[in-house]
Amino acid sequence: MAGYHKPDEKTLQGLKDISNKLRILSIKATNASNSGHPTSCCSAADLMSVLFFHTMRYKADDPRNQCNDRFVLSKGHAAPILYAAWVEAGYVKESELLNLRKFDCELEGHPTPKLAFVDVATGSLGQGLGAACGMAYTGKYFDKSSYRVYCMLGDGECAEGSVWEAMAFASHYHLDNLVAILDVNRLGQSEPTPLQHDMDTYSKRCEAFGWNTYVVDGHDVEELCKAFWKAQQVKGKPTCIVAKTYKGKGIKNVEDQDNWHGKPMPKDRHVEILNDLQSQIQVPNKTLRPQPPNDDTKPADLKPLTYPSPPSYKKGDKMSTRKAYGVALARLGQANQRVVALDGDTKNSTFSDLFRKVCPERFIECFIAEQNMVSVAIGCATRDRTVAFASTFAAFFSRAYDQIRMGAISQTNVNLVGSHCGVSIGEDGPSQMALEDLAMFRAVPTCTVFYPSDATSTEGAVELAANTKGICFIRTSRPDTAVIYSPDEKFEVGVAKVVRQSDNDTVTVIGAGVTLHEALAAADILEKEGTRIRVIDPFTIKPLDAATILSSARATRGQIITVEDHYKEGGLGEAVLSAVGGEPGIVVTRLAVTSVPRSGKPQELLDFYGISAKHIAKAVIQTTAN
């Protein structure tokens, strides 16, 4: 092929030697820990050797340098071969590799970003390619840089639908800086994979998804060098290297044999296996070094993100918080080039379309593929390259919960915005109503849960989320509600607002979103009857402002009523119970949706499920009577 220069024989032998060094290190590490996946490592050894010591460009002493090529090990159980590659590159000490999986060692069973050379956590299969798509999209369209992204997948994980969501995304957006490597070693965990070594079907599937595809011998380093070079020449398409490999490659009586997944080598064969692999290394001391990257990517801008001006809302104005989110995101994006938005074909309902109209070059339409949207957002946010906001109906984040869970392990700083929460969306019915989302996001470590109740507080939530570490979830509502905060109101994470109070309050009522407005309406009803209540807007459900809630409860004879457009389990009421559970004399009454709802008008649904103003007023009267 014109332009291709075959590596010299010394280089090819050096790559073969590194392959066997990586096998040896993987076997040593898994034997030292008496656990792990050495056979899954061995199938990938030649691929890793060529990638890390011939193809990829990176600074071995600065793994998170913004100019480096990226690598995602989607088959995360093969972590020891990744660690071994960084031993060979000189970044990790070989002695540390023998502490694999130990409590005080950051070389864990699956890769996490505790390690500087890992951008996203993997191990729950089928997610690495989506994150790689986010990195590649960022490199091509935001950074406009030459770094490339490589993602290694196992054949078993190709049964996951999220892999094919990512395949469709990458071809649609012409991510020619992305290379996926399928390590087709035939054997899954408990039995052979569905296609085993049917390389033709793998190839046709990838091509059908719009990928440039090469089928290769995954143990032929010369063929791999050529395939990766050819991938670099392709424009307008991502490339998939479909590599035929053998699980346990190089280990006698184990190679291509079933029932060796996730097992270290037998202790009585350990020395024999290592000696056999060592005997195949011809030049033990020769070391190949990666080429440095092009210095064409700016360091991340870590300045705080702010609006150019305060919000323009006036008290009493009517606007839904979902629309206020779109307005806020557009304002933040116009003032800060790092802000990017993703959406799942709901942009005219989440109002992220307002961002698209003013910042079209930083808007990513992910279509109806919520799992991939979350993974792409996580990929976009790696190395602080962007501040990513991803939005859809809150109910649909439930199908991406595993990606969200892994995002927490990835230490990601991604912002997820869910609209159409609760029965207040009305006629669309229960399939569209998020009634589990607060429970879901409250359970995620690192997650801050915002629940703004008007347009002004929504602006506060968006700005705070953009500057808050970890995952942020913003819950937005469909109905128009009155603005209750002035433009100069200050909002803080974990700080509630007491929006109605007097010296004679009998009960503390806590509402959020539409139920805060129902609580205020209930306060008006009760005041006419001579009863006063204290009303609290928590603003963030996690962390919850326990101090404000407790002081208010003590001022209202220990009585708290929570009201939420959410199921009882795991929502606002349980958050409050957790906050005050150890305090004597505090009684919490919870109003929430207690059964699967039905279609109807928003107000009649709030009434039917007992979370409207009249039901709050009734609960107050019953509480004070008792």
N, C-alpha and C positions, 0 to 999 in steps of 0.2 A: 504494500500500500504506500502510495506517494506520501512523503512526509514522515512516515513512521520509521523510527530507528530502533531496531531490535537491541535490547540491552546486551552488553558483552557477556561472555561466559562466566567471568568472575562475579558479575552482578547477579546473574541468574543463579549461580551456585550459592552466592551469599543469601539470596532470598529463600532458597530451599533450606539452607542451614537455619535461617531465622525461623522458618516454619517449624522445624523440629525443636528449636530452642523454646518456642512458644508452647509446643505440646509438652515438653519436659516440665516447664514452669507450671503449666496448668495442672498436670498430674501431681507434681510435688505439693502444690498449694491445696488441692482437694484432698490429698492423702493426709496432709498435716491437720486439716480441719475435720477429717473423716466425714466429709459431706461435700456436695457440689455436683457439677455436671462435666466431668472431664471428657466424656465422649462427644458431647455437644461442642466443646472447645476444639477438639481435635479435627472435626469436620471443617471448621472455619479457619484453621491455622494458616493455610496457604493464602486464603483470601485476605486475612489480617496482615500477613507478611507483606504482600504486594501493596495493599492499601497504605499501610503506615510507613513503609520504608522504600517505596518507589513512586506511588501515585499522589498521595496527599501532601499538601504544602502547609507546614505549620512550624511554630517555634516550640521545640520540645521542652524548653525551660520555662515557657509561658503558655500553658495549655489554654487559658481563657482569653488569649489575645484576640482582639476583635477582627484581625486580618486573617486568622487561621481558617483553614478548611474545617468544617464541622463533621463529626462522626456520631451517629446514634446507633447504639446496639439494641435494636428492638427485641431481639431474642436475648433478653437480659439475663437468663439463667447461664449464659456463656460468659458471665462476668470475668472469670479467671483469665480468659484469653485476652480480654481488654486490659486487665491489670498487667498481664505478662508483656503486652506490647509496650506499655509505658515503662516497664522495667527495662526492656530492651532499648527503649528510646532514652533511658537515663534519668527519668523523672521520679520513678518509684524504686526504692531499694529492694533488692531481691529478698533480703531478710524479712522485710515487712510483708512480702507475699506469703510467707509461711504463717502469718497471723490471720490469714483469710478467715472471715466469719467469726472471729473472736470479739468479745464484748468491747474491748478497748481499741479495736482496729476499725478504721473507716473503709477498709476493703470488705464491704458487706457481701451478702449472698447474691444480691442484685445491685446494679449500679445506682448511685444517687449523687446529686450535686454537692454532697459533702466533699467530693473529690473535684479538684479544679478542672479535670479533663472530662467531666460528665456534665452535660447541659440539662438533661431531663432524666428523671428516674424511669427505669423500665423494669419489666418483670411481669406485670400484667400484660399479657400478649396482645398484639394487634394495634398498639398505640404509637410505636416509634415512628412509623412513616408519616403519620399526621403531624407530629411535632417537627419532623424533618421538612415537611412541606412548609410549615410556618417559617422555619429558618431560611429555606430556599427562597420563599416569596419575599422575605425581608431583604435578603441579599440582592435579589434581582431588581426589585421595584422600590425599596425604601433606601437601602444603603447604596445601591447601584455599584456594587463592588464585585471583585473577581473571585471571592472565596466560594468554594463549592461545598455541597452537602452530600454526605454519604450515609446511607442507612442500611444496616444488615438485618434481614429478617430470616426467621426460620420457616421451613415449609409448613410446619404444623400450624403456625399462627395465621397462615393464609386462609384458614377456615373462618377467621373473624371478619365480619362485615365491615368493620372500621378500616381494615386494610384497603378494601376496594373503594370505600368513600374517599380515602386519601389518594388512591390511584386516579380516580376520576377528577379530583381537584387538581392534581399536579399536571395532568395533560390539558385540562381546560385553561389553565393559566400559563402553559408553555414553559414550565420550570426546567429549562435545559441546563441549569446548574445543579440539578438533583440527580443522584444515581442511587437506585435501590439495588441491593444485592440479595438474591434469594439463595440461601444456603439449603439446597435441596438434598438433605442427607437421608431421606426416605423413611426414617423411623420417628414416630412420635413418642409420647411418654409411655402409653400403655399398649400400643400396637402400631403397625405401619400407618403412615399418613394416607389419606384417600387416594392421592394420585401416585404415591410412591415415586418412582423415577420416570414418570410419563412427562418427559421434558417438553414434548411437542405441545401438550395441552397447557402447561404453564406458559409457554411462549405465546401461544395463541390468545390466552386470556389477557396477558399483559399488552399484547399488540391491539387487542380489541378495545382496551381502555385507552388507547392512543399513545402508548409508550414505544419508544425505540428499544428493541429487545435483542440481546445476544445470548445464545445458549453456549455455555463453555464447560470445559472440564475444570472443576473447581480445585483440582490438585495440580494443575499444570501452570507453573508460575509464568512461563513465557506467554502462554495463551491469555492469562489474566492481565499481564502488562499491556498486551495489545488491545484487549477489550476495553480496559479503562482508558487507554489513550484514545481509542475510537469514540468513546462516550464524550470525551472532552471536545471533540470536533463537531458534535451534533448540535444544531441550532433549532430552537422552536419546539423541542420535545424533551421530556425527561427520559432517562435511560434506565432499563432494568437489566442487570446481569443475572441470568438464570444459571446458577452454578450447580452442576451435578457433583455431589460429594458423597462421602461415606462416613457415617457416624463411627467415631472411634478410630478414624484413619491413622494407620501407623502402629496400632496396638494388635499384636498377634492374638488370634482367637477371641478378639473383641470386635474388631472392625466389621461393620455391617451386620452385627448380630443383635437380635432383639433382647430386651430385658436388661439393658445396661444404662438406661436413662437415669440420671441423678444418683449415680453410684460411684464412689471412689474405687480405684483399682485395688484388687485384693492384696493384702499386706504380704502374702507369701510370693506374690509375683512382682511386687513393686520394683525391686532392684533390677530384675531381669528386663522389665519393660523399659525402664530408664536407660539401662545399658544398651539395649537394642536401638533406641532412638538416638542415643549419643553416638553410636557407631556410624550413623548415617551422616553426621556432621563432618564435612571435609575440611573446613577452615574455621576452627572453633573461635579464634580471636578476631576474625574480620567483622567489623561493624559497619553497617550501612546507616547513613544519617538522612533524615528527611530534608527536603529542600525548603528554604524559608518561603513564606507567603509574599505576595505583592503587598506593599505598604500603601493600600488605597482605601482604607476604612477608618473613619474618624473615631476617636474614643467616644464612649457613651456620654451623653449630656445628662448629668444627674441633678440639675437645678430643680427646685420645687416648681410644680405646675400651678399656675394661677389664672384666673379670669382677667381680661383687660379692664373690666368695670363691674360694679355690683349688679345684681339682678334688677330688672326694671318692673317687677310685679308690685302691685298695690294690694293692700289688704282688701279682701272681698272679691277680687278678681277670681274668675272661675277657669280652672285648667286642670286636666288630668296630670297625674305625676308621670305617666308614660310619655306624654308630649313634652312635659317639662324636662324629662331626661334628654330627649332629642335636642331641645333648645340648648340645654347646658352642655351637651357633648359637642355641638357645633361651635359654641362660644369658646370652649376649652381648646378644641382642635385648631381653630383659627389663630389662637394666641400661642400655641405650643406645637411645634412640628413633630414631636415624638409621639403624639396621640394618634392611634389608629383605631378603626372600628371594624368589627366583623358582625355579620348578621346571617340568620338562617332563613332567608326569603320571607321575612316578616317585617322588613324595614318600614313599610307603610303603616304597620300597626305598633311596632316598638318606637317609631319615630326616629330611628337611627338614620332614616332617609334625609333628615335635616342636616346631618353631618355629611352624608354623601354629596349633597348639593353644593356645599361650600368647600369640601376637601375630598373631591372624588378620587384623587391619586392615592389617598390613604384609607380608602374604604374597600373592604374585601367581602364580596358576596359569597357565602359558603353554601348557599342553597339548603335544601332540606336534608341536612346531614349533621345533626347536632353533635354527635360524638366527634366527628372530624373537626367541626368548628372549634370546639374546646381545645382539641389537640393543636390545631393550627395557631390558636391564640397563645397557647403555652409556648409554642415554638417561636412565635413573633417576639415574645417577651424575654427570651433568653439573652443573656449577656447584657441586659438592660438596653437592648437596641430600640425597643418601643415601649410605650404604655398602651396596652391593648384593652379595649372594651368589646365584649362579645354579647350580643343580645338576641333573645328569642322569647317566646311565651315561657313563663317560668315553669309550667308543667313539663315542657319538653327537655329541660335540663335533667329530668330524672333518667332519661335514657342515656345521658352522658355522665352518670354519677361515678362510674369507674374512672373515667378520664379526670374528673374533678378530684376524686380521692388521690389519684396518682399525681395530680398537680400539687397537692399539699406536700407529698413526699419529694416532689421536684423543687420545692421551695420557690414556686412560681409567684410572680406578682401580677396575676391576671385579674381583670375585673369582669364579672358576669352580671348581666342585667336581665331580670325576668319580669315581663309584663303580664297582664291578664291574670292576676292572682285572685283566687277566691270566687265565691258565688256572685260577687258584685259584677262580674262580667256579663251576667244575664243569660240571654237566649241561647248562646252557643252550647251550653250544657256542660256536663261534668268532664268530658274528655279534654276540654280546653281549660278547665279551672285548676289552677295550682292551689292545692290544699295540703300538700305535704312538703313544700319547698323549704319552709323555715326549719322544720325538723331535719331535713336533709342537709342543709348548709350549716346548721348549728353543730352538727356532728362532725364537721370537717375541721381538724386542727389547722391553725393558721388563718381561719376564715373570719372576716369581719362581716356582719350582716346588718346592712342598712335598710330601714323601712321608713322612707320619708312620707310625710302626710300632706304636704302641699308643694307648690311649685318652687317656693323659695328654699325649703329644706331639701328638695331634690337637687337643686344647684349645689347646696352644701355637701350633699352626699357624693355627688360626682367629683367634685374637687378633692374632697378628703380621700375618696377611693383611689384617685390618681396618684396620691402621695402616701398611701398606706401600704406597708409591706405585707405580703401574703395574698391569699385569694380574698377578693371582696365580692359580695353579692348585694345587689341593690334590687329590692322588690318594688315594682311600680304597679299602679292600679289603672283600670280602664275608665271609671267614671270621672267626670269633671267635679272637682271639689274646690271649695273656697280657699284662697290664700289667707293664711292666718298669721304669717310672720312678715315683718317689715324687711326691706332690702338690706338693712344693716345688721340684721340678726346674725350672731356668730354661732356656728355649730362645731361640736367636737365629738370625736369617737368616744362612746361610753358615757356621754353626758346627756341626760334626759331634760325635757322642758316641762315645767309645770305651767300649763296653759290656762287653767282656771283654778282659783283658790280663794278661800276666805277664812276668817278665824272660826267659823261655825261649821266647817265641813264635817259631814258624818261618815263619808265613805271615800276612799281613793279609787277612782276608776282609771284603768290604763287601757288605752286603745291605740291603734296604729293604722296608718292608711285610712281607708274609708271608715273604719270603726272609731277612729278618733273623732271624726266629724259626727258620727252617730252619738258618741259620748257627750260631745258638746251640745248636741240637740237635746239629749236626755237631761243635761244640766239645766237647760232653759225650761224644759217641762217641769222639772222638780222645783226649780226656784219659784215658779208661780204658785206652787203648793207649799212653799215655805221650807223646803229642804235644799240644802246646799251640799254640793259634792266637789271634791278635788279631782281635776282631770290631768293626767300625765301623758305626754307624748314621749315614748322611750327613745326615738330616733334611731338608735342601734339596738337590735335585739341581742347581738353578741359583739362586743361585751355589753352587758346590761348595767345600767346605773343603779346598783343596789342601794347605794347610800341615799339617793333622792327618794327611791321607792320606800325604803324603811322609815325615813324621817316623816314622809307624808303619811304612811300607815300609822305611825305612832300618834300623829296629830289627828287622825280620824278613827280613834278607838280600835286600832288594829285591823280595820276592815279594808280589804282590797277586793275589787272586782276587775277581772281582765276580760276583755272582749276582742275577739279576733276573727277575721275572715280566713279561717284555716281550721284544719282538723284539731281536735283537742290534744292529740298526741304530738309532743315535741315542739309545739309552737310557742307563742308569747306566754300563755298561761303557765306552761311547764318551765319556761325560762324564769318567770317571776317566782314560781314555787321553789326552784333551785336556789334563787337568790335569798329568799327569806325563810327557807325551811328550818334553819337552826335557831330562829328567833322566837322566843316565847310570846304568846298572846297575839300572834298574827294569823288571821284567817283569810284564805284566798278562795273566792268564788270565781269559777271560770265559765264564761260564755263562749262557745265555739260551735263550729259545724260538727255535728255528731253522726251524720250518716251520709251516704253517697247522695249528692244533690241531683237536681233535675233542671231542665230548662225553665225559664220564666223571666219576668222583668226583674231588673236588679233589686228594686225596693221590695217587691213581694218575696224575693228569695231571702233578703236580709231579715224580713219579718218572719218568714216561715221557719228559718233555721235559728231564730232566737237571738240575733245579734244586731237588731235595729234599736233605734232610740227608745221606743216604747218598752222593749224587753229589758234594756239597761235600766230604765226608770223603775220597772217592776222589780228587778233584782235588787235595786237600791232600797226600795220600800220593804221588801222581804228581809233584807239584811239588817236594816235598822230596827225592824219589828222584833227580830230575834235577839 
